[in-house]
Amino acid sequence: MRTAIALLATCLTTSAQVPTETDGLLRVEAEDFDRQELTEVREWRIFSTGAHAEGASGGAYIEVLPDTRTSHEDRLIRGENFTNEPGVMAVVAYDVLINSPGRYFVWVRAYSTGTEDNGVHVGIDGDWPESGRRMQWCEGKNAWTWASKQRTADQHCGVPGQIWLDIEQSGSHTVMFSMREDGFEMDAWVLSSDPGFSPEAPSAR
């Protein structure tokens, strides 16, 4: 009996730590990932010191390293410091609970210093939909900036409202981020079922 009670308490404690969507909103600190894979060439590393950490929510962030392409003059090497294909390099995963299935718009708080560290891909449950590819930042350089835009052939700085994940069932899911450009820094991310949502709004903080 005591063993069963102890096991139940452990399960309850574990489930309570899983980020859980409530009323169509889920926010997660980037450094609180559960695991990462495909780290042979690049990997996500946690930073809790330095100028960028001081401005990060929770006092920490993650970055894809090493960073060998810091400017347009540096050589672009596909499969090393850049990949337009999601799910093939430096994937970081977050286990979450979704109570209300539906379409969730993805926002990410990122720090970009140039034109070659401002893109990432997002997916769910091992799938990388077109609506989660090529998240892009052009504005807010050298500062933590929330954005939810998708880079397209016509709009290199990204189109608002085109980054989302469709979640068909409630329960446990895994949200994943995959490297597009090395040097990308991520502080936090949000899923919102509201297409008009903005993380910068006072009610969202």
N, C-alpha and C positions, 0 to 999 in steps of 0.2 A: 504494500500500500504506500509506504513512504517513498519507494522508488518511483511509483507512478505519479505521485504528487510532485516529486522533484523534477521528473521529466516534463510534466505539464508546465511547471513554473519556468523551466528553461525554454520551452517552446513559446510561451507567452512573452517572455523577455526578448527572444530573438525576433518574433513577429512585430513587436512594438518598435524595434529599431529600423524596420524596413520603411523607407519613405512611402507615404500613402497619399494618394490623391483624395482630396476632399472638396466637394462642391465645384468640381471641374478645374481644380488648380493643384499643381504639384511643383515644389521648388526643392532643389538638391544642390548642396555644395559640391563642386567638381572634385575636390580632394577626397570625398567620401565614396569613392568608387569601390566596388566589390572585387574586381579582378581586371587584369588586362592580358592581352594575347597579341601574337604576331609582333613581338618586340625584337626580332633579330636585327633589324636595321635601324629602327627608331622606337622610342618608348616614351610614355608619359611619366614625368617625375614631379613629385610634390615639393613645393617651396613654401616655407613659412617665415623666411627672413628676406630682407631687402626692400627696396622702395616699392616694388609692385605688390609685395605681400602686405605692406602697411595699408594699402588702399583696397585690398581684397576683403570681401565679406567673409567672416570667420577667420581672417588673418592668414589665409593660405590659398594657393592656387596650383594648377598643374600646367606643365608645358611639354610639348613634343620636342625631344632632343635626341642627338645633337642637332644644332641649327647651323647648317652650312650654306644656306642661301638667304642672306640677309638683305640683298638688293638685287635689282634687275640685271646688274652686271655680272652677278655670280652665275655660274653654270647651272642650268636646270637639268637634273638627272632624274628621269622618271623611274619610280620604284626605289628611289633613295631619298631625295629631299622634296619630292612632289609625287602625288598620284591623284588622278582624276577619278579613279575607280575606288569606291568605298569598300571597306571590309577586307582589305588586303594588307594593310600596314597599321601598326600601332592602334589597336582597338581597345578602348576602355569601356567597361560594362558596369551598369547599375541595376540592381534588382529592386523592383518597385511593386506596389500594390495599386491597382486601378479599380475603383468602385463603380465608376460610370463609363461604360464603353462609348466610343465615339471618335470624332476627329479632334486631335490635340495639336495646337500650334506650338512650335518649339522656339523658345527664346534662349539665347546664350549671352553671358556677360564675358567679353573677351578684351584682351589688351593687345593692340597691334601697334608696332613701331614703324612699319613700312608697307610695301606692296606685296611682299613675299611671305607674310606670316599671318594672313587674314582670312584663311579659309579652312573649313572642316566639314565632315559629313556626319549625319545622324541617321540611326536605324533602330529597329526594334525586333527582338526575338530572332536574331539571325538574318533578318531581311533588311535590305537597303533600298527602299522605294525611291523612285525619282523625286518625290516631294521632300526627301531628306538629303538630297545631294547638293553640294556646292553652297553651303552657307557662306555668306560673304560680308566683310566689313570694309568700308572705305572711309567712313566718317569716324570722328572721335579718336584720332591717332594719339598715342602716348597717354592714354587714359582708359580706365575700365569703362566699357561701353556695351550696353544692351543692344542687341539687334536680332532680327528675324527676317532675313532677306536671302533670296536665292539668285546666285549668279547665272545669267543666261547669255546666249550668244549676242543678244542686242543690248543687254544691260549688265555690264561687267561689275558694276557696284551693287547689283542685286535688286530684285523686285520684292517689295514687301508683301506679306501674306501668302507666300508660296512655299513656306517650310512647314510641313505638318506630318504627323503620324496618325494613321487610322488604326484604332484599337477596337477590335470587334467583340472581345469578350472581357468581362470583369475578372479580376484575380491577379495572379502573379505574372509579371512581365519583366523583360530586360531591355532597358534603353541603352544604346551603344553609341559611342562617338568614335569616328575613325579619322586618322590623319589625312589631310589634303596637302597642307604645306608644313614643313618643319618650322619650329619656332613658335607655333601657335600656342597662346596662353589662354586658359579657361578658368574662370573663377566660380561660376555657378550656372545652372540652367533651369528652365521652367517649362512645364507643359501647361497649356491653358486651353479649355474648350471654347473660350470666348474669342472670336476673331478680332474683336476690338480691344483686347487686353493690352496693357502696357506695363512692364515691370517697374517703370519709373514713376507710375502713379502712386500717390501716398498710400492708398488702400492696398497696394500690392506689395509694399515693403514689409 
